[in-house]
Structures are given as C-alpha cells and as structure tokens.
C-alpha cells in the first residue's frame, strides 16, 4: 500500500545517505512538500527530486530553527518530521571517552530533541506527526554499542514523552527501530563494511539484512493517516532479529 501526502509538508533530517536518502524522495513522490537536511553538502542532490535542501549540523540549535523555518516559510506549514540523522559508535565501554559520549549524544539525542521541539512549535495549532529513527539497540543489548544504545534509548523514551505530552494537540510521535540495514554507517568504523554487513545476514530469520527503502516504507506508514491511532509506539523493523 502507498500513502498519499498531497498538501502535506515533511522535514527529513540526515537525508543525504541511507534511510533518510530513501525517505525524502519517497514522501515527495507521494505528494508531500519535502525539506531535506544533512551535514553533507550532497544533500543538495535531492533538489533534482523537487526537494528543498539545507546543510547544517543537527546538533546545533540553529539548524533545527532554520530547517523548520524553511518548511513553514516556503510551504506554509510543517506536518511531518522524520528525525533520522544520527551516527554510530562501535567501541568497548571501557575504551569510550567522555568526548565519544558527548559527541554521539549531541547528534543522536540532542539533535532529535532540538528538531522535535522546533517542529512541535510549528504543529501546535495544526497537529502533526513525528517519526523518530531509533534502533533495536534501544531495547536489546549488543556488544560494543553502549553509548550508541544509550543514545537510541533516549530517542525511544523521548518519543513516548512527546506522545503523552502533545497528544491533546493532535501531535502523534512514534519511533521506528531498524535492525541491521545496508547503509554506509559502518564506513570509517570497520575496514570492510560490506563484509561486516553480510556477516549479519545469517543472524536474521529472513536470512538477509534490510534495505533503506524498507525502512522508508515503515516511516511512510507511521507518517500517514493509516497509523492515526498509533502514538508512543516503538515499531521494530529488523528481519526478525529480536524475535530470536
């Protein structure tokens, strides 16, 4: 099933790569006005899809303010926020520095909070939907992911808090918890990211890792009226990994 987003405006963070790169054009192709942001300059490539683009660091308050302003000034409103931007850290806890913690939390937790706060301000009168991208490590432990798991756990709980606090304003908030997805997130962390990704396949009941477009479809569902009675939900999309 596809969902129609005609006359709606969406903001997608971390849109230059991976899940965000799949999500922004998906929403646009189904009628939404889309603003796409990323710290990478090549987010501007999405302009070819009729998407408004913005370069900025998600951890900076000014980026959240500018992104929401771009949506409301250009398109008149903001109906959907997809908080996708983030990064990972694979390191044993005892080797993790305070700078590691601060840097990851700034992007994953602080960035999500800032964009949600600014989006909610724009949605208070009209209502809207927030979809936060967390991870299965928000719920299950995996080796060498302590700080990453903590940041994604923060996103999961922030999602629930938004749902409780702003349901009366017609604002829904849900989170998708992807499993292992074939993106470039491992590049720069391991020497052979493709081989590492492939090594996870046998651990999934479906026998493979996921694709960004598969998560984009879950996001589209959560952003659509088809999920109108869902808020505060953590939706796992992991090929069955956490069912084992």
C-alpha positions as CSV (number, residue, x, y, z in Angstrom):
1,X,0.0,0.0,0.0
2,X,1.2,3.5,-0.7
3,X,0.1,6.6,1.1
4,X,-0.8,10.0,-0.3
5,X,0.8,13.0,1.3
6,X,-0.5,15.7,-1.1
7,X,-0.8,19.1,0.6
8,X,1.4,18.0,3.5
9,X,4.9,19.2,4.3
10,X,7.7,17.0,5.7
11,X,11.1,17.7,7.1
12,X,13.6,14.8,6.9
13,X,17.0,15.0,8.7
14,X,20.0,13.1,7.7
15,X,18.7,12.9,4.1
16,X,22.0,12.7,2.2
17,X,22.5,9.0,2.9
18,X,20.9,5.7,3.9
19,X,17.4,5.7,5.3
20,X,17.0,9.4,5.0
21,X,18.1,9.4,1.4
22,X,15.3,6.8,0.7
23,X,12.7,8.5,2.8
24,X,12.8,12.0,1.4
25,X,12.1,11.1,-2.3
26,X,9.5,8.5,-1.1
27,X,7.5,11.2,0.6
28,X,8.0,13.6,-2.3
29,X,6.9,11.0,-4.9
30,X,3.7,10.6,-2.9
31,X,2.8,14.2,-2.9
32,X,4.5,15.8,0.1
33,X,6.4,19.0,0.0
34,X,9.8,18.0,1.5
35,X,12.6,19.8,3.2
36,X,15.8,17.6,3.5
37,X,18.7,18.5,5.7
38,X,22.1,17.0,6.3
39,X,25.6,18.0,7.4
40,X,26.8,16.8,4.0
41,X,26.8,19.2,1.0
42,X,25.5,16.5,-1.3
43,X,22.1,16.7,0.3
44,X,21.6,19.3,-2.4
45,X,21.4,16.5,-5.0
46,X,17.9,15.9,-3.7
47,X,16.9,19.2,-5.3
48,X,16.6,17.1,-8.5
49,X,13.6,15.5,-6.9
50,X,11.9,18.8,-6.3
51,X,13.0,18.8,-2.6
52,X,14.1,21.9,-0.7
53,X,17.5,21.3,0.9
54,X,19.5,22.7,3.7
55,X,23.0,22.0,5.1
56,X,23.5,22.1,8.8
57,X,24.7,20.2,11.9
58,X,21.7,18.5,13.5
59,X,23.3,19.1,17.0
60,X,23.2,22.8,16.5
61,X,20.1,24.6,17.7
62,X,20.3,27.0,14.7
63,X,19.9,24.1,12.3
64,X,16.7,23.0,13.8
65,X,15.3,26.5,13.8
66,X,16.4,27.1,10.1
67,X,15.0,23.8,9.0
68,X,11.6,24.3,10.4
69,X,11.5,27.9,9.2
70,X,12.4,26.8,5.7
71,X,9.4,24.4,5.7
72,X,6.9,26.9,7.1
73,X,8.0,29.9,5.1
74,X,8.3,28.0,1.8
75,X,5.3,25.7,2.1
76,X,3.1,27.4,4.7
77,X,3.2,24.6,7.3
78,X,5.0,21.6,8.8
79,X,3.0,18.4,9.1
80,X,5.6,15.7,9.4
81,X,9.1,15.5,11.0
82,X,11.3,12.5,10.3
83,X,14.2,12.6,12.8
84,X,16.6,10.3,11.0
85,X,20.0,11.9,11.3
86,X,22.5,10.1,13.5
87,X,25.7,8.2,13.7
88,X,27.0,5.1,15.4
89,X,29.9,4.1,17.6
90,X,31.3,0.6,18.0
91,X,33.7,0.7,20.9
92,X,34.0,-1.2,24.2
93,X,32.6,0.8,27.1
94,X,36.0,0.9,29.0
95,X,37.6,2.4,25.9
96,X,35.0,5.0,25.4
97,X,35.9,8.6,26.2
98,X,33.9,11.4,27.5
99,X,34.3,13.1,24.2
100,X,32.9,10.0,22.5
101,X,29.8,10.1,24.7
102,X,29.3,13.9,24.3
103,X,29.7,13.7,20.5
104,X,27.3,10.9,19.9
105,X,24.7,12.2,22.3
106,X,24.9,15.6,20.7
107,X,24.0,14.2,17.3
108,X,21.6,11.4,18.2
109,X,19.8,12.6,21.3
110,X,20.3,16.4,21.4
111,X,19.7,16.7,17.6
112,X,16.5,14.7,17.8
113,X,15.3,16.7,20.8
114,X,16.0,20.1,19.1
115,X,14.2,19.2,15.9
116,X,11.3,17.7,17.7
117,X,10.9,20.8,19.9
118,X,11.0,23.2,17.0
119,X,8.7,21.1,14.9
120,X,6.2,20.9,17.8
121,X,6.1,24.7,18.0
122,X,5.0,24.7,14.3
123,X,2.5,21.9,14.8
124,X,0.7,23.1,17.9
125,X,-2.2,24.7,16.1
126,X,-2.5,22.2,13.2
127,X,-1.3,18.9,14.6
128,X,1.3,16.7,13.0
129,X,3.3,13.6,13.1
130,X,6.9,13.0,14.4
131,X,8.7,9.8,13.4
132,X,12.0,9.3,15.2
133,X,14.5,6.7,13.9
134,X,15.9,4.8,16.8
135,X,17.4,1.3,16.7
136,X,16.9,-2.2,18.0
137,X,19.7,-1.5,20.5
138,X,17.2,0.8,22.3
139,X,15.7,-2.4,23.5
140,X,18.3,-5.2,23.3
141,X,22.0,-5.1,24.1
142,X,24.7,-5.7,21.6
143,X,28.5,-5.9,22.2
144,X,30.5,-2.6,21.9
145,X,27.4,-0.4,21.5
146,X,26.9,1.0,25.0
147,X,26.9,4.7,24.1
148,X,25.0,4.2,20.8
149,X,22.4,2.1,22.6
150,X,22.1,4.8,25.3
151,X,21.5,7.5,22.7
152,X,18.9,5.4,20.9
153,X,17.2,4.5,24.2
154,X,17.0,8.2,24.9
155,X,15.2,8.7,21.5
156,X,12.8,5.9,22.3
157,X,11.8,7.4,25.6
158,X,11.7,10.9,24.1
159,X,9.2,9.6,21.6
160,X,6.9,8.3,24.3
161,X,7.2,11.5,26.2
162,X,6.2,13.6,23.2
163,X,3.2,11.3,22.6
164,X,2.0,11.8,26.1
165,X,2.7,15.5,26.3
166,X,1.3,16.5,23.0
167,X,-1.5,14.1,22.1
168,X,-4.0,16.7,23.1
169,X,-2.5,19.0,20.5
170,X,-3.2,16.4,17.7
171,X,0.5,15.6,17.5
172,X,1.5,12.0,17.2
173,X,5.0,10.6,17.8
174,X,6.3,7.1,17.0
175,X,9.7,5.6,16.5
176,X,10.9,3.0,14.1
177,X,13.6,0.7,15.4
178,X,15.6,-0.7,12.5
179,X,17.8,-3.7,12.7
180,X,20.9,-4.1,10.5
181,X,20.3,-2.1,7.4
182,X,22.6,-1.9,4.3
183,X,23.8,1.7,4.6
184,X,27.2,3.4,4.7
185,X,27.0,3.9,8.5
186,X,29.8,1.4,9.1
187,X,32.2,3.1,6.7
188,X,35.1,4.6,8.7
189,X,34.4,2.3,11.6
190,X,35.4,-1.1,10.1
191,X,37.8,-1.8,7.3
192,X,35.4,-3.8,5.2
193,X,31.9,-2.5,5.8
194,X,30.2,-4.7,3.2
195,X,31.7,-7.9,4.5
196,X,30.7,-6.9,8.0
197,X,27.1,-6.2,6.9
198,X,27.0,-9.6,5.1
199,X,28.1,-11.3,8.2
200,X,24.9,-10.2,10.0
201,X,22.7,-11.9,7.4
202,X,22.6,-15.4,8.9
203,X,21.5,-14.0,12.3
204,X,18.3,-12.7,10.8
205,X,15.3,-15.1,10.5
206,X,14.8,-13.6,7.0
207,X,18.4,-14.5,6.1
208,X,19.4,-11.0,5.0
209,X,20.0,-7.5,6.2
210,X,17.5,-4.8,5.5
211,X,17.4,-2.1,2.8
212,X,16.9,1.6,3.3
213,X,13.7,1.6,1.2
214,X,12.2,-1.0,3.5
215,X,12.6,1.4,6.5
216,X,11.4,4.3,4.4
217,X,8.1,2.4,3.8
218,X,7.7,1.9,7.6
219,X,8.3,5.6,8.1
220,X,5.8,6.5,5.4
221,X,3.2,4.3,7.2
222,X,3.8,6.0,10.6
223,X,3.7,9.4,9.0
224,X,0.4,8.7,7.3
225,X,-3.3,8.7,8.4
226,X,-3.2,5.0,8.2
227,X,-1.5,4.9,11.6
228,X,-3.8,7.5,13.1
229,X,-4.4,5.6,16.3
230,X,-0.7,5.0,16.9
231,X,1.3,7.2,19.1
232,X,4.1,6.5,21.6
233,X,4.8,3.2,19.7
234,X,8.2,1.7,19.1
235,X,7.9,-0.2,15.8
236,X,10.6,-2.8,15.2
237,X,11.8,-3.5,11.6
238,X,14.7,-5.9,12.0
239,X,14.1,-9.0,9.9
240,X,13.1,-10.9,13.0
241,X,16.4,-10.5,14.8
242,X,14.8,-9.5,18.1
243,X,12.3,-12.4,17.9
244,X,15.0,-15.0,18.4
